[in-house]
Amino acid sequence: NAGVTQTPKFQVLKTGQSMTLQCAQDMNHNSMYWYRQDPGMGLRLIYYSASEGTTDKGEVPNGYNVSRLNKREFSLRLESAAPSQTSVYFCASSEIGLPTYGYTFGSGTRLTVV
Amino acid sequence: AQSVTQLDSQVPVFEEAPVELRCNYSSSVSVYLFWYVQYPNQGLQLLLKYLSGSTLVKGINGFEAEFNKSQTSFHLRKPSVHISDTAEYFCAVSESVGNEKLTFGTGTRLTIIP
């Protein structure tokens, strides 16, 4: 089925370890986003990519880096994980003309940093 | 910059009773408004959206929302809820010109009591 695929679904890291969260969409969308979801705080934008080759910081970018590898893929990297990065991470994509289509979300990656 | 306030973090409702989930927004420009639903352990799905025109918009699963510009509100309603409506509901806003990033509220957890 067409949509946004995130891997892995679950991950436990030790403080200081690094990892990359993968996201791929097969809807030919131009824009892609990474959000984190924490209890009582809703979804907060980490980074976004308006089009292939561009990335911009969102509301909470510290401690993260991103790569827009091609039009389909947008990865999120934690260089040195901290317990404060324990969260559920969602990737989303949208076509130019957001109002018509909204965002399509992946099913999330639940990350625990111990 | 835009912002969204969902004052009710949790709303318990008896099955077949009506429900209203409140959403207020703040923006210096005209906006588009969205409601998303998140079922347990899943990503977010678009429930409905307001772009322009009629202030009463209908979405999936019998939900509707009314845009009130003077009160800067976009409350979500359903006349009769079912057990399957148990989920977390997020209101979101984007500016109608230029910036297409969504800003989310903190969410309202709807619990249906049998």
Interface residues (C-beta under 8 A of the other chain):
Chain A: V4 S31 Y33 Y35 G40 M41 G42 L43 R44 L45 Y48 A50 G58 F90 A92 S94 I96 L98 P99 T100 G102 Y103 F105 G106 S107 G108
Chain B: Q6 S9 Y32 F34 Q42 G43 L44 Q45 L46 K49 L51 F90 S94 S96 E100 K101 L102 T103 F104 G105 T106 G107
